[in-house]
Amino acid sequence: MKTFAISIVILLAIPTLASAGEVYGKITSGGAAVGEGTTVAAKCGAKSYPAVSTDKTGTYHIVIDEPGKCTLTVTMKGQSADVAVVSYDDAAQADLVLEAKDGKLTARRK
């Protein structure tokens, strides 16, 4: 009976996991990949998603539970910049470009 109950719980969780979306992309600054150490966090409505780090090629991916408008916060060398994206049920690519303007970090979609 216990095995049956665990199996039901797992089967009910699978559609929830399958409906999760992902936002991924590459971040560049000055024409080059940002490398490791830059972080990307997301906020969608009232829900916040913890920051993930870029890899050595400047690539990131963050899993978001529901579709809709989100704000990505990119942090590099102690400065942060926000950029709006949309999360879908399927993966969505959002390549980003970071620039320093008047000493402030800005982010835009590529």
N, CA, C and O atoms as a GROMACS GRO file, in nm:
protein
  440
    1MET      N    1   0.082  -0.120   0.000
    1MET     CA    2   0.000   0.000   0.000
    1MET      C    3   0.086   0.126   0.000
    1MET      O    4   0.057   0.223  -0.070
    2LYS      N    5   0.194   0.124   0.080
    2LYS     CA    6   0.283   0.240   0.087
    2LYS      C    7   0.347   0.266  -0.049
    2LYS      O    8   0.358   0.382  -0.091
    3THR      N    9   0.389   0.162  -0.119
    3THR     CA   10   0.449   0.176  -0.252
    3THR      C   11   0.349   0.235  -0.350
    3THR      O   12   0.384   0.318  -0.433
    4PHE      N   13   0.224   0.192  -0.340
    4PHE     CA   14   0.119   0.244  -0.428
    4PHE      C   15   0.099   0.394  -0.403
    4PHE      O   16   0.086   0.471  -0.498
    5ALA      N   17   0.096   0.434  -0.278
    5ALA     CA   18   0.077   0.576  -0.245
    5ALA      C   19   0.193   0.660  -0.296
    5ALA      O   20   0.172   0.770  -0.348
    6ILE      N   21   0.314   0.612  -0.282
    6ILE     CA   22   0.432   0.684  -0.332
    6ILE      C   23   0.426   0.695  -0.484
    6ILE      O   24   0.459   0.799  -0.541
    7SER      N   25   0.383   0.587  -0.550
    7SER     CA   26   0.371   0.589  -0.696
    7SER      C   27   0.269   0.693  -0.742
    7SER      O   28   0.293   0.762  -0.841
    8ILE      N   29   0.158   0.706  -0.672
    8ILE     CA   30   0.056   0.805  -0.707
    8ILE      C   31   0.112   0.946  -0.691
    8ILE      O   32   0.090   1.032  -0.777
    9VAL      N   33   0.183   0.970  -0.584
    9VAL     CA   34   0.241   1.103  -0.560
    9VAL      C   35   0.340   1.138  -0.672
    9VAL      O   36   0.339   1.250  -0.722
   10ILE      N   37   0.423   1.044  -0.711
   10ILE     CA   38   0.520   1.068  -0.819
   10ILE      C   39   0.447   1.095  -0.950
   10ILE      O   40   0.484   1.188  -1.022
   11LEU      N   41   0.346   1.017  -0.982
   11LEU     CA   42   0.272   1.038  -1.106
   11LEU      C   43   0.201   1.173  -1.108
   11LEU      O   44   0.192   1.236  -1.214
   12LEU      N   45   0.152   1.218  -0.995
   12LEU     CA   46   0.087   1.349  -0.989
   12LEU      C   47   0.188   1.462  -1.003
   12LEU      O   48   0.153   1.570  -1.051
   13ALA      N   49   0.312   1.440  -0.962
   13ALA     CA   50   0.414   1.544  -0.969
   13ALA      C   51   0.471   1.560  -1.110
   13ALA      O   52   0.519   1.667  -1.145
   14ILE      N   53   0.467   1.455  -1.191
   14ILE     CA   54   0.527   1.460  -1.324
   14ILE      C   55   0.467   1.569  -1.412
   14ILE      O   56   0.544   1.642  -1.475
   15PRO      N   57   0.335   1.586  -1.421
   15PRO     CA   58   0.284   1.695  -1.504
   15PRO      C   59   0.330   1.832  -1.457
   15PRO      O   60   0.353   1.922  -1.539
   16THR      N   61   0.344   1.850  -1.327
   16THR     CA   62   0.393   1.977  -1.274
   16THR      C   63   0.536   2.002  -1.320
   16THR      O   64   0.570   2.113  -1.362
   17LEU      N   65   0.621   1.901  -1.312
   17LEU     CA   66   0.759   1.915  -1.356
   17LEU      C   67   0.767   1.938  -1.506
   17LEU      O   68   0.850   2.016  -1.552
   18ALA      N   69   0.683   1.870  -1.583
   18ALA     CA   70   0.687   1.882  -1.728
   18ALA      C   71   0.640   2.018  -1.775
   18ALA      O   72   0.679   2.061  -1.883
   19SER      N   73   0.556   2.086  -1.697
   19SER     CA   74   0.503   2.215  -1.741
   19SER      C   75   0.596   2.331  -1.708
   19SER      O   76   0.570   2.445  -1.747
   20ALA      N   77   0.703   2.303  -1.636
   20ALA     CA   78   0.797   2.409  -1.600
   20ALA      C   79   0.870   2.457  -1.725
   20ALA      O   80   0.909   2.376  -1.810
   21GLY      N   81   0.889   2.588  -1.734
   21GLY     CA   82   0.963   2.645  -1.846
   21GLY      C   83   1.106   2.673  -1.807
   21GLY      O   84   1.146   2.655  -1.693
   22GLU      N   85   1.181   2.717  -1.905
   22GLU     CA   86   1.321   2.748  -1.881
   22GLU      C   87   1.354   2.871  -1.964
   22GLU      O   88   1.313   2.883  -2.079
   23VAL      N   89   1.428   2.962  -1.905
   23VAL     CA   90   1.484   3.075  -1.978
   23VAL      C   91   1.634   3.054  -1.979
   23VAL      O   92   1.695   3.031  -1.874
   24TYR      N   93   1.692   3.061  -2.097
   24TYR     CA   94   1.835   3.035  -2.110
   24TYR      C   95   1.894   3.131  -2.212
   24TYR      O   96   1.822   3.193  -2.289
   25GLY      N   97   2.025   3.143  -2.211
   25GLY     CA   98   2.090   3.226  -2.310
   25GLY      C   99   2.235   3.250  -2.276
   25GLY      O  100   2.291   3.189  -2.184
   26LYS      N  101   2.295   3.339  -2.352
   26LYS     CA  102   2.435   3.375  -2.335
   26LYS      C  103   2.442   3.523  -2.303
   26LYS      O  104   2.370   3.604  -2.362
   27ILE      N  105   2.529   3.558  -2.210
   27ILE     CA  106   2.546   3.698  -2.171
   27ILE      C  107   2.682   3.746  -2.218
   27ILE      O  108   2.784   3.681  -2.194
   28THR      N  109   2.682   3.860  -2.286
   28THR     CA  110   2.807   3.919  -2.333
   28THR      C  111   2.821   4.061  -2.279
   28THR      O  112   2.723   4.126  -2.242
   29SER      N  113   2.945   4.106  -2.277
   29SER     CA  114   2.976   4.243  -2.237
   29SER      C  115   3.100   4.285  -2.315
   29SER      O  116   3.202   4.217  -2.313
   30GLY      N  117   3.090   4.396  -2.384
   30GLY     CA  118   3.202   4.442  -2.465
   30GLY      C  119   3.235   4.347  -2.579
   30GLY      O  120   3.350   4.340  -2.623
   31GLY      N  121   3.136   4.274  -2.628
   31GLY     CA  122   3.156   4.182  -2.739
   31GLY      C  123   3.208   4.045  -2.701
   31GLY      O  124   3.225   3.960  -2.788
   32ALA      N  125   3.234   4.022  -2.573
   32ALA     CA  126   3.286   3.893  -2.528
   32ALA      C  127   3.195   3.832  -2.422
   32ALA      O  128   3.122   3.903  -2.352
   33ALA      N  129   3.200   3.701  -2.410
   33ALA     CA  130   3.122   3.632  -2.307
   33ALA      C  131   3.167   3.678  -2.169
   33ALA      O  132   3.286   3.703  -2.147
   34VAL      N  133   3.071   3.689  -2.076
   34VAL     CA  134   3.104   3.737  -1.941
   34VAL      C  135   3.183   3.634  -1.860
   34VAL      O  136   3.248   3.671  -1.762
   35GLY      N  137   3.179   3.509  -1.898
   35GLY     CA  138   3.252   3.406  -1.824
   35GLY      C  139   3.182   3.367  -1.695
   35GLY      O  140   3.066   3.402  -1.673
   36GLU      N  141   3.254   3.297  -1.609
   36GLU     CA  142   3.197   3.251  -1.483
   36GLU      C  143   3.185   3.366  -1.383
   36GLU      O  144   3.261   3.463  -1.390
   37GLY      N  145   3.090   3.354  -1.292
   37GLY     CA  146   3.079   3.451  -1.183
   37GLY      C  147   2.966   3.551  -1.196
   37GLY      O  148   2.929   3.613  -1.097
   38THR      N  149   2.911   3.568  -1.315
   38THR     CA  150   2.795   3.655  -1.330
   38THR      C  151   2.673   3.573  -1.290
   38THR      O  152   2.666   3.454  -1.322
   39THR      N  153   2.577   3.634  -1.221
   39THR     CA  154   2.459   3.560  -1.177
   39THR      C  155   2.333   3.618  -1.240
   39THR      O  156   2.326   3.735  -1.276
   40VAL      N  157   2.232   3.530  -1.251
   40VAL     CA  158   2.102   3.569  -1.307
   40VAL      C  159   1.994   3.516  -1.213
   40VAL      O  160   1.987   3.396  -1.187
   41ALA      N  161   1.910   3.605  -1.164
   41ALA     CA  162   1.794   3.568  -1.081
   41ALA      C  163   1.669   3.611  -1.156
   41ALA      O  164   1.676   3.694  -1.246
   42ALA      N  165   1.554   3.554  -1.121
   42ALA     CA  166   1.429   3.589  -1.188
   42ALA      C  167   1.321   3.620  -1.086
   42ALA      O  168   1.319   3.565  -0.975
   43LYS      N  169   1.231   3.709  -1.126
   43LYS     CA  170   1.112   3.738  -1.047
   43LYS      C  171   0.995   3.742  -1.144
   43LYS      O  172   0.995   3.819  -1.241
   44CYS      N  173   0.897   3.659  -1.117
   44CYS     CA  174   0.778   3.649  -1.202
   44CYS      C  175   0.657   3.669  -1.112
   44CYS      O  176   0.623   3.582  -1.031
   45GLY      N  177   0.590   3.784  -1.125
   45GLY     CA  178   0.481   3.816  -1.034
   45GLY      C  179   0.536   3.826  -0.893
   45GLY      O  180   0.633   3.898  -0.868
   46ALA      N  181   0.475   3.753  -0.800
   46ALA     CA  182   0.518   3.757  -0.661
   46ALA      C  183   0.625   3.652  -0.630
   46ALA      O  184   0.679   3.650  -0.519
   47LYS      N  185   0.656   3.566  -0.727
   47LYS     CA  186   0.750   3.456  -0.702
   47LYS      C  187   0.890   3.492  -0.748
   47LYS      O  188   0.910   3.540  -0.860
   48SER      N  189   0.987   3.467  -0.662
   48SER     CA  190   1.128   3.491  -0.694
   48SER      C  191   1.199   3.357  -0.712
   48SER      O  192   1.168   3.259  -0.645
   49TYR      N  193   1.295   3.356  -0.803
   49TYR     CA  194   1.374   3.237  -0.830
   49TYR      C  195   1.520   3.269  -0.797
   49TYR      O  196   1.570   3.374  -0.836
   50PRO      N  197   1.588   3.180  -0.727
   50PRO     CA  198   1.725   3.208  -0.685
   50PRO      C  199   1.820   3.223  -0.803
   50PRO      O  200   1.796   3.170  -0.912
   51ALA      N  201   1.925   3.297  -0.780
   51ALA     CA  202   2.023   3.324  -0.883
   51ALA      C  203   2.099   3.197  -0.923
   51ALA      O  204   2.128   3.110  -0.841
   52VAL      N  205   2.129   3.191  -1.052
   52VAL     CA  206   2.216   3.087  -1.107
   52VAL      C  207   2.340   3.155  -1.164
   52VAL      O  208   2.332   3.271  -1.206
   53SER      N  209   2.451   3.086  -1.167
   53SER     CA  210   2.575   3.143  -1.219
   53SER      C  211   2.595   3.107  -1.366
   53SER      O  212   2.553   3.001  -1.412
   54THR      N  213   2.658   3.198  -1.438
   54THR     CA  214   2.696   3.168  -1.575
   54THR      C  215   2.814   3.072  -1.575
   54THR      O  216   2.890   3.066  -1.478
   55ASP      N  217   2.829   2.999  -1.684
   55ASP     CA  218   2.947   2.913  -1.697
   55ASP      C  219   3.059   2.990  -1.767
   55ASP      O  220   3.046   3.111  -1.789
   56LYS      N  221   3.166   2.924  -1.802
   56LYS     CA  222   3.281   2.992  -1.861
   56LYS      C  223   3.252   3.054  -1.997
   56LYS      O  224   3.326   3.141  -2.043
   57THR      N  225   3.143   3.011  -2.062
   57THR     CA  226   3.106   3.068  -2.192
   57THR      C  227   3.000   3.178  -2.178
   57THR      O  228   2.952   3.231  -2.279
   58GLY      N  229   2.964   3.212  -2.055
   58GLY     CA  230   2.863   3.316  -2.032
   58GLY      C  231   2.720   3.266  -2.045
   58GLY      O  232   2.627   3.346  -2.052
   59THR      N  233   2.703   3.135  -2.049
   59THR     CA  234   2.571   3.075  -2.066
   59THR      C  235   2.503   3.054  -1.930
   59THR      O  236   2.568   3.018  -1.832
   60TYR      N  237   2.373   3.079  -1.926
   60TYR     CA  238   2.293   3.057  -1.806
   60TYR      C  239   2.165   2.983  -1.844
   60TYR      O  240   2.125   2.984  -1.960
   61HIS      N  241   2.102   2.920  -1.747
   61HIS     CA  242   1.966   2.869  -1.764
   61HIS      C  243   1.899   2.865  -1.627
   61HIS      O  244   1.958   2.824  -1.527
   62ILE      N  245   1.774   2.909  -1.627
   62ILE     CA  246   1.698   2.917  -1.502
   62ILE      C  247   1.560   2.858  -1.528
   62ILE      O  248   1.494   2.895  -1.625
   63VAL      N  249   1.516   2.769  -1.441
   63VAL     CA  250   1.385   2.705  -1.454
   63VAL      C  251   1.281   2.790  -1.383
   63VAL      O  252   1.298   2.829  -1.267
   64ILE      N  253   1.172   2.819  -1.453
   64ILE     CA  254   1.064   2.902  -1.401
   64ILE      C  255   0.936   2.820  -1.404
   64ILE      O  256   0.903   2.759  -1.505
   65ASP      N  257   0.863   2.819  -1.293
   65ASP     CA  258   0.748   2.731  -1.277
   65ASP      C  259   0.627   2.763  -1.364
   65ASP      O  260   0.556   2.672  -1.406
   66GLU      N  261   0.604   2.890  -1.392
   66GLU     CA  262   0.484   2.923  -1.467
   66GLU      C  263   0.514   3.022  -1.579
   66GLU      O  264   0.610   3.099  -1.570
   67PRO      N  265   0.433   3.021  -1.685
   67PRO     CA  266   0.454   3.116  -1.793
   67PRO      C  267   0.408   3.257  -1.754
   67PRO      O  268   0.322   3.274  -1.668
   68GLY      N  269   0.468   3.356  -1.817
   68GLY     CA  270   0.427   3.494  -1.792
   68GLY      C  271   0.544   3.590  -1.798
   68GLY      O  272   0.657   3.552  -1.829
   69LYS      N  273   0.514   3.716  -1.767
   69LYS     CA  274   0.616   3.820  -1.768
   69LYS      C  275   0.707   3.805  -1.646
   69LYS      O  276   0.660   3.782  -1.535
   70CYS      N  277   0.836   3.819  -1.671
   70CYS     CA  278   0.935   3.806  -1.565
   70CYS      C  279   1.040   3.915  -1.579
   70CYS      O  280   1.055   3.976  -1.685
   71THR      N  281   1.111   3.938  -1.472
   71THR     CA  282   1.225   4.028  -1.473
   71THR      C  283   1.348   3.948  -1.434
   71THR      O  284   1.351   3.885  -1.328
   72LEU      N  285   1.450   3.951  -1.521
   72LEU     CA  286   1.577   3.888  -1.487
   72LEU      C  287   1.667   3.996  -1.427
   72LEU      O  288   1.675   4.107  -1.480
   73THR      N  289   1.734   3.963  -1.319
   73THR     CA  290   1.831   4.053  -1.258
   73THR      C  291   1.969   3.991  -1.276
   73THR      O  292   1.998   3.884  -1.222
   74VAL      N  293   2.052   4.060  -1.354
   74VAL     CA  294   2.187   4.013  -1.383
   74VAL      C  295   2.283   4.090  -1.293
   74VAL      O  296   2.280   4.213  -1.288
   75THR      N  297   2.369   4.017  -1.222
   75THR     CA  298   2.466   4.081  -1.133
   75THR      C  299   2.607   4.042  -1.179
   75THR      O  300   2.641   3.925  -1.190
   76MET      N  301   2.688   4.147  -1.204
   76MET     CA  302   2.825   4.126  -1.247
   76MET      C  303   2.914   4.226  -1.175
   76MET      O  304   2.890   4.347  -1.179
   77LYS      N  305   3.017   4.176  -1.110
   77LYS     CA  306   3.115   4.259  -1.040
   77LYS      C  307   3.049   4.360  -0.946
   77LYS      O  308   3.088   4.476  -0.941
   78GLY      N  309   2.948   4.313  -0.871
   78GLY     CA  310   2.884   4.396  -0.770
   78GLY      C  311   2.777   4.491  -0.821
   78GLY      O  312   2.714   4.559  -0.741
   79GLN      N  313   2.755   4.496  -0.952
   79GLN     CA  314   2.651   4.582  -1.008
   79GLN      C  315   2.541   4.495  -1.067
   79GLN      O  316   2.566   4.385  -1.116
   80SER      N  317   2.417   4.546  -1.062
   80SER     CA  318   2.303   4.471  -1.113
   80SER      C  319   2.228   4.551  -1.218
   80SER      O  320   2.228   4.674  -1.218
   81ALA      N  321   2.164   4.476  -1.308
   81ALA     CA  322   2.079   4.536  -1.411
   81ALA      C  323   1.961   4.444  -1.435
   81ALA      O  324   1.973   4.322  -1.428
   82ASP      N  325   1.846   4.502  -1.464
   82ASP     CA  326   1.723   4.426  -1.488
   82ASP      C  327   1.687   4.429  -1.636
   82ASP      O  328   1.715   4.525  -1.708
   83VAL      N  329   1.622   4.321  -1.680
   83VAL     CA  330   1.571   4.313  -1.816
   83VAL      C  331   1.443   4.229  -1.813
   83VAL      O  332   1.436   4.127  -1.744
   84ALA      N  333   1.342   4.272  -1.888
   84ALA     CA  334   1.213   4.202  -1.894
   84ALA      C  335   1.219   4.088  -1.996
   84ALA      O  336   1.274   4.104  -2.105
   85VAL      N  337   1.162   3.974  -1.959
   85VAL     CA  338   1.151   3.859  -2.048
   85VAL      C  339   1.014   3.796  -2.027
   85VAL      O  340   0.941   3.832  -1.934
   86VAL      N  341   0.980   3.701  -2.114
   86VAL     CA  342   0.856   3.626  -2.099
   86VAL      C  343   0.893   3.479  -2.088
   86VAL      O  344   0.971   3.427  -2.168
   87SER      N  345   0.837   3.411  -1.989
   87SER     CA  346   0.857   3.268  -1.970
   87SER      C  347   0.739   3.194  -2.033
   87SER      O  348   0.624   3.236  -2.019
   88TYR      N  349   0.768   3.085  -2.101
   88TYR     CA  350   0.666   3.002  -2.164
   88TYR      C  351   0.668   2.863  -2.102
   88TYR      O  352   0.757   2.832  -2.022
   89ASP      N  353   0.572   2.780  -2.138
   89ASP     CA  354   0.574   2.641  -2.091
   89ASP      C  355   0.697   2.568  -2.142
   89ASP      O  356   0.751   2.482  -2.073
   90ASP      N  357   0.742   2.604  -2.262
   90ASP     CA  358   0.864   2.548  -2.319
   90ASP      C  359   0.980   2.643  -2.294
   90ASP      O  360   0.960   2.755  -2.246
   91ALA      N  361   1.098   2.600  -2.327
   91ALA     CA  362   1.217   2.683  -2.309
   91ALA      C  363   1.214   2.806  -2.400
   91ALA      O  364   1.165   2.799  -2.513
   92ALA      N  365   1.266   2.917  -2.349
   92ALA     CA  366   1.273   3.042  -2.426
   92ALA      C  367   1.416   3.096  -2.416
   92ALA      O  368   1.474   3.101  -2.307
   93GLN      N  369   1.471   3.135  -2.529
   93GLN     CA  370   1.607   3.188  -2.531
   93GLN      C  371   1.605   3.338  -2.512
   93GLN      O  372   1.527   3.409  -2.574
   94ALA      N  373   1.693   3.386  -2.424
   94ALA     CA  374   1.708   3.530  -2.399
   94ALA      C  375   1.857   3.560  -2.387
   94ALA      O  376   1.914   3.557  -2.277
   95ASP      N  377   1.920   3.589  -2.501
   95ASP     CA  378   2.060   3.631  -2.501
   95ASP      C  379   2.064   3.777  -2.456
   95ASP      O  380   1.982   3.858  -2.499
   96LEU      N  381   2.159   3.810  -2.370
   96LEU     CA  382   2.165   3.943  -2.310
   96LEU      C  383   2.299   4.010  -2.336
   96LEU      O  384   2.403   3.945  -2.347
   97VAL      N  385   2.295   4.144  -2.345
   97VAL     CA  386   2.415   4.224  -2.360
   97VAL      C  387   2.422   4.319  -2.241
   97VAL      O  388   2.327   4.392  -2.214
   98LEU      N  389   2.534   4.318  -2.171
   98LEU     CA  390   2.556   4.410  -2.060
   98LEU      C  391   2.645   4.525  -2.106
   98LEU      O  392   2.743   4.504  -2.178
   99GLU      N  393   2.609   4.646  -2.064
   99GLU     CA  394   2.688   4.764  -2.098
   99GLU      C  395   2.696   4.853  -1.976
   99GLU      O  396   2.604   4.856  -1.894
  100ALA      N  397   2.805   4.926  -1.965
  100ALA     CA  398   2.821   5.025  -1.858
  100ALA      C  399   2.794   5.162  -1.920
  100ALA      O  400   2.864   5.205  -2.011
  101LYS      N  401   2.692   5.229  -1.868
  101LYS     CA  402   2.657   5.364  -1.915
  101LYS      C  403   2.659   5.457  -1.795
  101LYS      O  404   2.586   5.435  -1.698
  102ASP      N  405   2.741   5.560  -1.802
  102ASP     CA  406   2.755   5.656  -1.693
  102ASP      C  407   2.785   5.586  -1.559
  102ASP      O  408   2.734   5.627  -1.454
  103GLY      N  409   2.867   5.482  -1.565
  103GLY     CA  410   2.907   5.411  -1.445
  103GLY      C  411   2.802   5.314  -1.392
  103GLY      O  412   2.821   5.254  -1.286
  104LYS      N  413   2.691   5.298  -1.464
  104LYS     CA  414   2.583   5.208  -1.420
  104LYS      C  415   2.569   5.094  -1.520
  104LYS      O  416   2.574   5.115  -1.641
  105LEU      N  417   2.549   4.972  -1.468
  105LEU     CA  418   2.532   4.854  -1.552
  105LEU      C  419   2.391   4.852  -1.610
  105LEU      O  420   2.294   4.872  -1.537
  106THR      N  421   2.380   4.828  -1.741
  106THR     CA  422   2.250   4.813  -1.805
  106THR      C  423   2.248   4.680  -1.880
  106THR      O  424   2.353   4.628  -1.918
  107ALA      N  425   2.130   4.626  -1.899
  107ALA     CA  426   2.113   4.499  -1.971
  107ALA      C  427   2.005   4.517  -2.076
  107ALA      O  428   1.906   4.587  -2.055
  108ARG      N  429   2.027   4.452  -2.190
  108ARG     CA  430   1.927   4.454  -2.296
  108ARG      C  431   1.930   4.320  -2.367
  108ARG      O  432   2.029   4.247  -2.361
  109ARG      N  433   1.820   4.289  -2.434
  109ARG     CA  434   1.814   4.167  -2.515
  109ARG      C  435   1.898   4.185  -2.639
  109ARG      O  436   1.903   4.294  -2.695
  110LYS      N  437   1.963   4.084  -2.680
  110LYS     CA  438   2.046   4.088  -2.801
  110LYS      C  439   1.959   4.077  -2.923
  110LYS      O  440   2.009   4.079  -3.036
   0.00000   0.00000   0.00000
